[in-house]
Amino acid sequence: MRFIVRVRNDGGPASKEFIEETKAKLAASQLPRHENFRISRVAIEFDLYEDDPGAIEKDVKTVSAALGLVLSVRDLGADEGARSLGQIISLSKEMYAEERFWEVHEELESIWRGLKRGDPEKEVLQGLILLAAAYVHKQKGEEAVALSVLHRARLRLVSFGGAAYHGIDIVSLIKSLTRVEEAGLVTYVKLPSAA
């Protein structure tokens, strides 16, 4: 079973050094397989693999003892039931605001896969998926990769050609991403609301 564990970040930066320090704290804990660390301004996030579903509570206590307050644990294999496009977009926007970019990527990709090539919605979703992916790279301390993926996200959003998508002001988002690219440093961009 695969879980996403999020622990409160008490000030560590999204750097390879901080990720290595975090891994070292967990290394001695005998926690099952854990990998794919991401650091946001509010959380340390990683994937935890557990064969025994009854052991997750013990695992959470182990993580808490090593790293601090566990904010959330999400079972990626849990059946969340049928959800509408609007529900998935709404959840994705909430998770984006919480800097849960890997989860945003996965949620939006579940919609994107079902769309036909040439569908304008596929372009805007690809842009938003790439935006989330760029921030995942940022959270891994991979600034250059993040900037490159951010550029690709902006191009997809531009090719969408629409002003808004499910309450997101795409035009304002493109302008913000252009400023980030021009600065050459990946900074967090909020999803602007369409009026």
C-alpha positions in Angstrom: 0.0 0.0 0.0 1.2 3.5 -0.8 0.5 6.5 1.4 1.4 10.2 1.1 2.6 11.4 4.5 2.7 15.1 5.2 4.6 16.5 8.3 4.6 20.1 9.4 7.7 21.8 8.1 9.2 24.0 10.9 11.4 26.0 8.7 13.5 23.8 6.5 14.1 24.9 2.9 13.3 23.0 -0.2 16.9 22.0 -0.7 18.7 18.7 -1.3 20.6 19.2 2.0 17.4 19.5 4.0 15.9 16.5 2.3 19.0 14.5 3.1 18.8 15.6 6.8 15.1 14.6 6.9 15.9 11.2 5.4 18.7 10.7 8.0 16.2 11.4 10.8 13.9 8.6 9.5 16.7 6.2 8.6 17.1 5.0 12.2 13.4 4.6 12.8 12.9 1.3 11.0 10.1 2.8 9.1 9.0 0.8 6.0 10.1 2.0 2.6 9.9 5.7 2.3 11.0 7.9 -0.6 10.3 10.7 -3.0 10.7 13.5 -0.5 9.2 16.9 -1.2 9.5 20.1 0.9 7.0 22.9 0.8 6.9 26.0 2.9 4.4 24.2 5.2 5.1 20.5 5.0 7.6 17.8 4.5 6.0 15.2 2.2 7.0 11.7 1.2 5.7 8.4 0.0 5.4 5.6 2.5 4.9 2.0 1.4 3.3 -0.4 4.0 2.4 -4.0 3.4 0.4 -4.3 6.6 -2.6 -1.9 6.5 -2.9 -2.2 10.3 0.6 -0.9 10.9 0.0 2.6 9.5 -1.0 4.0 12.9 2.4 2.8 14.3 4.2 4.2 11.3 2.5 7.6 11.8 3.7 7.6 15.5 7.2 6.7 14.3 7.2 9.6 11.8 5.8 12.0 14.4 8.6 11.0 16.9 11.3 11.5 14.2 10.0 14.6 12.4 7.1 16.2 14.4 3.4 16.9 13.8 1.9 14.7 11.1 -0.5 16.9 9.1 -2.1 14.2 7.0 -1.8 10.7 5.7 -3.5 9.7 2.4 -3.9 6.2 1.2 -3.4 6.4 -2.6 -5.1 3.1 -3.1 -8.3 4.0 -1.4 -11.4 4.1 -3.6 -12.6 7.7 -3.4 -15.7 6.9 -5.5 -16.9 8.5 -8.7 -16.3 12.3 -8.7 -17.4 14.9 -11.1 -15.0 17.1 -13.1 -16.0 20.0 -10.9 -15.3 18.1 -7.7 -11.8 17.0 -9.0 -11.0 20.6 -10.1 -12.2 22.0 -6.7 -10.2 19.5 -4.7 -7.1 20.2 -6.9 -7.4 24.0 -6.3 -7.6 23.3 -2.5 -4.6 21.0 -2.6 -2.7 23.5 -4.8 -3.3 26.2 -2.2 -1.9 23.8 0.5 1.2 23.2 -1.8 0.2 19.5 -2.3 1.5 19.7 -5.8 2.2 16.0 -6.4 -1.5 15.2 -5.5 -2.7 18.0 -7.8 -0.7 16.5 -10.6 -2.3 13.1 -10.0 -5.8 14.4 -9.7 -5.7 16.5 -12.8 -4.0 13.7 -14.8 -7.0 11.5 -14.0 -9.2 13.9 -16.0 -6.6 14.6 -18.7 -6.1 10.9 -19.7 -9.7 10.6 -20.6 -9.7 13.6 -23.1 -9.2 13.3 -26.8 -6.2 14.8 -28.5 -7.0 18.3 -29.8 -9.6 19.0 -27.1 -8.8 22.5 -25.8 -9.5 21.3 -22.2 -6.7 18.8 -22.7 -4.3 21.7 -23.3 -5.3 23.7 -20.2 -5.2 20.6 -18.0 -1.7 19.7 -19.4 -0.6 23.3 -18.5 -2.0 22.9 -14.9 -0.4 19.5 -14.6 2.9 20.8 -15.7 2.6 23.8 -13.3 2.1 21.3 -10.4 5.0 19.2 -11.7 7.2 22.3 -11.8 6.5 22.9 -8.1 7.1 19.2 -7.3 10.6 19.7 -8.8 11.0 22.9 -6.7 10.0 21.0 -3.6 12.8 18.4 -4.4 15.4 21.2 -4.6 15.6 20.9 -8.4 15.4 24.6 -9.4 16.6 24.3 -13.0 14.2 21.5 -13.8 11.4 23.4 -12.1 12.0 26.5 -14.3 12.1 24.4 -17.4 8.8 22.6 -16.6 7.3 26.0 -15.6 8.1 27.3 -19.1 6.4 24.3 -20.7 3.4 24.8 -18.4 3.1 28.5 -19.5 3.2 27.5 -23.2 0.4 25.0 -22.8 -1.7 27.5 -21.0 -1.1 30.1 -23.8 -2.1 27.5 -26.4 -5.4 26.9 -24.5 -6.6 30.3 -25.7 -9.3 30.7 -23.0 -9.5 33.4 -20.4 -10.8 31.2 -17.6 -11.1 27.5 -16.6 -13.3 26.4 -13.7 -12.8 29.7 -11.9 -9.1 30.0 -12.6 -8.1 33.2 -14.4 -5.8 31.7 -17.0 -4.7 35.1 -18.5 -3.5 36.3 -15.0 -1.8 33.0 -14.4 0.1 33.2 -17.7 1.2 36.8 -16.7 2.4 35.6 -13.3 4.3 32.7 -14.9 5.9 35.0 -17.4 7.2 37.2 -14.6 8.7 34.1 -12.8 10.4 33.0 -16.0 11.8 36.5 -16.6 13.2 36.5 -13.1 14.8 33.1 -13.6 13.9 32.0 -10.1 10.9 29.7 -9.3 8.6 31.3 -6.8 5.2 30.2 -5.8 2.3 31.5 -7.9 -1.2 31.4 -6.6 -4.0 30.3 -8.8 -5.8 33.5 -9.6 -9.6 33.5 -9.4 -11.7 34.4 -12.4 -14.1 37.2 -11.8 
